Amino acid sequence: MLARTVVNQIFLLKTSQIPFSALSLTCRSITTAARLKKQLNVAATPRPHIERPSGSDELYKRLGVEVRGHDPAVLESYERFVRLVSTELAVQLVNVENPPFFTERWTLLRSKFAKKKYWREYEIRTYYKKFNFKHITGSTADTFLEYVQRNLPEGIMMIVERVRLESFRDNLVPPTSSFSSSSTTTTKTTSEKTSQEQDTS
């Protein structure tokens, strides 16, 4: 009760009645945040905008297609279809992975009003297949994915993962020639030292 009255009195005070110590604390926190932002130089280095030339196509390093279903025979048939499409469209299929299936099992009563000794076990198995493609352009990937997704069987789920290649930012520059020249001078000095040691011996 006493704490509530103290808090109410603080909020009812005007800014001129707030003690100087509380004001100094708030000002100190603001200045430290501004100082930290200045040290990190957040505002001075915005993220550069990379302009892509007109008419250029996106490049994908890797394209992963994962399908999930409850019938392994349907997935096998779909795998043959994807292999045929990849050969016709000249898409480089690296490999096809077959992860172990996932089993979800429930032990339930046979019916809602059955006795306690009548139990039944129900399970659902989810089978997986992962198709890995590499070195594919954006237009080819769009055409391939549209054709593959339109012929997806019922009850099959698909997850697509793309890894796109991007150009370096402007702030990422290669090392200058001064570094290479300094390394050559150090190698020269070390070779001269070894030759001088051999002469003295």
MARDO-255201 format. One record per residue: residue in three letters; x, y, z of N, C-alpha, C, O in turn. Coordinates in steps of 0.05 Angstrom, whole numbers, plus 5000, padded with zeros to 4 digits. Each point is the difference from the previous one (the first is absolute). Example, Ala and Ser with C-alpha at 12.3 -4.5 7.8 and 13.67 -1.06 7.14 Angstrom:
REM MARDO-255201
ALA526448865156498250245000501850245000502150005013;SER497250214973501650245001498550225014501050225004;
This chain:
REM MARDO-255201
MET501749765000498350245000501850255000499450204986;LEU502749795030501750235002501550044974500450234991;ALA500449554995501450034975498250114979500950164983;ARG496549775017498150114980499750305004499850144980;THR500049955044499750295005502550154991499850224989;VAL502649675015502450134992500150024970500850214989;VAL498549584996500050004971498050204990500650154981;ASN497049875031498050194992501050295003499550174984;GLN501949885039501150275005502150074979500250234992;ILE501449585000502150054980498850084974500950184987;PHE497049675004498850064974498350255000499650124979;LEU499549975045498550255002501850255001499050224997;LEU503649745007501850235001500450134973499849864979;LYS500750395020500750144976503049974994501549905018;THR499350174959502949974993501850175017502349935005;SER496650305003501750185017500349885028501950075014;GLN496249764995500249895027501549735001500549905022;ILE500349994955501549755000502950065009501250194991;PRO499849645027502850065010502049974978499649864980;PHE502650285024502150024979501449734995500949954978;SER499249885043501349744997498649834980501349864984;ALA496050145016498549844981500450104972500249854981;LEU499850425016500550124973502849924990500349954976;SER501650065041502749944992500349714991501549934982;LEU497049895032500149724992498949964972501249864984;THR496550275010498849964973501850134979500349884978;CYS500850355028501850134980502549834995501049994978;ARG500049895044502449844997499549764982501649924983;SER496049955020499449774983499750084971500849854982;ILE498050385013499750094973502750064987500549934977;THR501350205038502650074989501749754995501449994980;THR498449815038501549754995499049864975501649894985;ALA495850115011498949874976500950154975500749884980;ALA499350395021500950164977503049954995500949994977;ARG500650005045502949954997500649734988501849974983;LEU496749835026500349734989499349994970501449884984;LYS496550265008499250014972502150144984500649934977;LYS500750285035502150144986502549834997501350014979;GLN499349835042502349834998499649784980501949934985;LEU495749955014499549804980499750114972500249854980;ASN499350415018499850144974497849884984500349934976;VAL497350045037497749874987498950184978499449904978;ALA500250355027498750184981501950064976499150064978;ALA503549935027501950084979500449784979500950064978;THR498549695029500549794980497349864994499549785011;PRO498950334972497549864993500649774981502149994988;ARG496049835011500449774982499950094971498050124992;PRO504149824993500050104972497949854983499549765004;HIS499550384976498049884982501549894975501350154986;ILE498449595010501349884977498250014976497849885001;GLU503050254979498450024976500649784981502349964992;ARG495749895000500349794981499650104972498050144995;PRO503849814986499650104973497549894987499249785006;SER499750384977497449924987500549764982502049994985;GLY496149835016500249764983501649785012500249794987;SER501050245036501649795013498149815015497950085009;ASP502949674992498449795013501349935027502450035004;GLU495949885014501049915026501449744998499449834983;LEU502750135034501549754999499749865027500350135021;TYR499049624979499749845024502249805002500549844981;LYS500950165041502149805005498849735006501149794991;ARG496750215023498849755008497050035001499050215009;LEU499549594983497149995001499249745013500649784989;GLY498150235034499249765014496949975000498650195007;VAL500549584985497149944999499549765019501149784995;GLU497350265025499449785019497049944998498350185001;VAL501049564996497249924998499549805023501749855008;ARG495950175003499249835022497349884994498250134989;GLY501549625018497549864996499749755017501949935014;HIS495849954985499449765017500249744984499749795012;ASP500650234962500149764983502749994986500550174983;PRO501249635024502750004987499849944970501850084985;ALA496249775006499749944971499550254984501050034978;VAL497450165033499550254986502550164998500550134980;LEU501149885041502550155000502049884980501550144987;GLU498649595011501749884980499250074972501750064983;SER495749945011499150084974500650294994500850074978;TYR498950105043500650294996503050044996500850194985;GLU500949655027502950024996500749944971501750144988;ARG497049655000500549944972499250234982501350074980;PHE496450065027499150234985501950235001500650134980;VAL500549935044501850235004502649944985501250194988;ARG499849575012502449934986499750044970501850104986;LEU495849825003499550034972499850304992501050084979;VAL497750085039499850294994502750145001500650174984;SER501149745035502750135002501749944976501650164992;THR498249594997501549944976498950154976501650084982;GLU495849955016498850144977500650305000500550124979;LEU499650005045500550295002502950065005500750235004;ALA501149574995502950035004500650135027501750185002;VAL496949735019500550105027501849795014499449764999;GLN502750335013502049825012499049905027500050155020;LEU499249604981499149875024502449875014501249814989;VAL499550295035502549905013499449735012501449804994;ASN496650185024499449755013497150015011498850215001;VAL500249565006497449975013500449875027501049775001;GLU498250365020500449895027497349885009497950094994;ASN502449695021497749865012500450005031501049805010;PRO498250415004500350005029498149795012498149924988;PRO502549995037498349815013497250125005499750235006;PHE498349604992497250095004499550065029501349905018;PHE496750284986499350095027497349865007498150014985;THR501949875039497649855009498750155023501450075020;GLU496049984977498550125022497949805009498349914984;ARG501850015041498349785010498350095024500950145018;TRP496549784981498250055022498849745010499449824984;THR500450155042498649775012497450115013500150145020;LEU497649784968497550115008498049785005500449774992;LEU497450305021497849815003498649954973500050174983;ARG498949595015498749934974497750184994499650074976;SER498850005043497850184996499750185025501449965020;LYS496850234978499750195021499049885026500850085022;PHE497449724975498749895024500949715005498749855015;ALA503550074973501049725004501349975027500650205014;LYS499849554994501249955025503050064998501150044979;LYS500149965045502850095001501949804988502350074993;LYS496949685004501949804990500149994970501849864989;TYR496450284997500049994970501650244989498950214996;TRP503649745000501850214990500749944971500249774992;ARG500350444993500949974972502450194996500150225012;GLU501749704971502350174993499750104971499649854982;TYR500750415016499850134974502750144995501250135018;GLU499849854957502550134994499950124972498749904982;ILE502850325015500250134974503050024993501650095016;ARG499149824960502850004991500250224978498550004981;THR503550175023500650214980502749934987502049995013;TYR497949974961502449944984501050264986498550174994;TYR504249845003501350234989501649934975501049784998;LYS499350424985501949994978501150284995498450194999;LYS504249834998501350264995501549994973501749844996;PHE497650354987501350024974501850255001499150225006;ASN503549744988501950225001501050064971501049834987;PHE498550425005500950104974502150215004500150135022;LYS501749924958502050215003500450144974499549894978;HIS501650355024500750174977497750034980499949884979;ILE498150285030497650034985499350304999500450145020;THR498549954958499350284998497150055010498549805005;GLY500850454999497450065011497749934982498049895010;SER502250174964497849934982499649704997497849904999;THR504549955000499849714999498849885025498449824999;ALA502450305024498949905025497050055002498549835010;ASP500650414981497150065001498449814982497949905007;THR503250054969498649824981499949715011498049874999;PHE504350055012500249725011498149975023498649805002;LEU501450395017498449985024497050014993498449865012;GLU500950314969497250014992499049744988497849915006;TYR503949974977499249754988499949775021498249844998;VAL503650165021500149795020497750035020498849815008;GLN500650444999497950055020497249954988498249925014;ARG501550144960497349954988499449704998497749924999;ASN504449915000499649714998500449865027500649765001;LEU499250395020500349895027497649825007497750104998;PRO502749655010497649845007498650105025501050165015;GLU496649744989498450085023501249875025501049785000;GLY498850385022501149905025503050025003501149895019;ILE500250254963502950045001500650295006498950184987;MET502949865032500850275007502850064989501749824999;MET498750434993502650074988501250255014498650195007;ILE504049804998501550225011502350064981501549824993;VAL498850444999502050084981502050185014499250195014;GLU503349764983502250175012501850094978501149834985;ARG499450435013501750114979502450155013499750145020;VAL502649814969502550145009500950174976501049894981;ARG498750385021500550184978502850125003500950065022;LEU500449984955502650134999499650304998498450104984;GLU503150055033499850294999502850124997502049875007;SER498150374982502650134997500950125026498450055018;PHE504250004985501150115024499150295004499350134980;ARG500649955045499350285005502350194993502349914995;ASP497150345004502150204993502150025022502350074994;ASN496949895031501950035022501949755002501950015015;LEU497549784971501749765000501850024975499249934978;VAL503250175027501950044977502349805003500649925022;PRO500750004956502349825002502350155012500150245001;PRO501949615009502350125013501650174980500149934976;THR501150295034501450184982502749884992500949805012;SER500450334969502649914990502250055020502249884999;SER497450315020502050075020500649765018502249955009;PHE495649894996500449775017501749794986501849885013;SER497850084962501649804985502950094997501849845002;SER498650434994502850104998501549975026502349945001;SER496250115022501349975026500849715005502149955012;SER496249874980500649715004502449924984501749845009;THR498650274966502449934984502550125012502149874999;THR497850375013502450115012500849845025502449975005;THR495749935010500749845024501349744991501949915013;THR497149974966501349754991502950064990501849835004;LYS498650404983502750074991501950035023502249915000;THR496950235021501750055023500749745014502349975009;THR495849854993500649745013501949844984501849875011;SER498050144962501949854983502850125002502049865000;GLU498250415002502650135003501349935027502449965001;LYS495950025020501249935026501149714999502249955011;THR496449874977500949724999502649994983501849845007;SER498450314972502450004983502450115016502249904998;GLN497350325018502250115016500949815021502449985006;GLU495749875006500849805021501749784988501849915012;GLN497550014964501649794987502850104993502049855003;ASP498250404989502750124994501850015025502349944998;THR496550145024501650025025500849735010502249975011;SER496249834984500749735010502249884981500949785005;
